[in-house]
Amino acid sequence: MLAIGVRSWLIAAAVAGCGIHAAVAHERPDAFVDAATSVPGLIVEMRYASSHNFVGRPIDGYQAPHCLLTQEASAALAAAVRDVAAQNLVIKVFDCYRPARAVENFVRWARDLADTAGKAEFYPDVDKRTLFRDGYIASHSGHSRGSTIDLTLATTEGHELDMGTPFDYFSPRSWTADSTITPQQHANRMLLAAAMRRRGFRGYDKEWWHFTLRNEPFPETYFDFPVK
């Protein structure tokens, strides 16, 4: 059941046959916070609010470069940030809550085979026609539930650790356990995974940067309010 504070503003409709709900609102609900204001030391580089992403332009729903998360996910992320600080490291986020309209933007982009602006950097070895089949693009994203984060580790000076591939690189080399990367790159991925796992996040084995809070508060609700 949705919390009272969420249910009061929510326009919810069941998605046919799959037990999930679409939630549409004009403003950010009280259940969400701006992680940059509640997680000291967090570096925020919201790629989909900029042109530096695989589409090559800002994505629908990202009106400002803010990392919005559920309160529970933000608190767990803050704990992970404190943990890695003991190793003179910081956490840098690339994406947090993702409006459902942004996911729809990705789907439209994937179907436009002539639009390949980001191919050289993000998917040089992938045929765009296979993006759905290979799982790089999907019609729903866990990010829209508000407790999934894309992130990496960086030095206190802001230099990202070498993870073997960049964020959002469409390739098996981005799989967390890929064996073609160097031992140091693998160690960096394991360091990130352990830090997030310690604070209740589970990773996605095909994206080393992708983590979801295990006890997320809205496991079946896909939100669609703008990031602003």
Secondary structure as UniProt FT lines:
FT   HELIX           4..7
FT   TURN            8..9
FT   STRAND          11..14
FT   TURN            16..18
FT   STRAND          21..24
FT   TURN            30..31
FT   STRAND          32..34
FT   HELIX           35..38
FT   TURN            40..41
FT   STRAND          43..44
FT   HELIX           47..49
FT   TURN            60..61
FT   STRAND          68..70
FT   HELIX           71..85
FT   TURN            86..88
FT   STRAND          89..95
FT   HELIX           100..111
FT   TURN            113..114
FT   TURN            117..118
FT   HELIX           119..122
FT   TURN            124..125
FT   HELIX           128..130
FT   TURN            131..135
FT   HELIX           142..145
FT   STRAND          148..155
FT   TURN            156..157
FT   TURN            167..168
FT   HELIX           172..174
FT   TURN            176..177
FT   HELIX           183..198
FT   TURN            199..200
FT   STRAND          201..204
FT   TURN            205..206
FT   STRAND          207..213
FT   TURN            214..215
FT   TURN            219..220
FT   STRAND          221..224
//
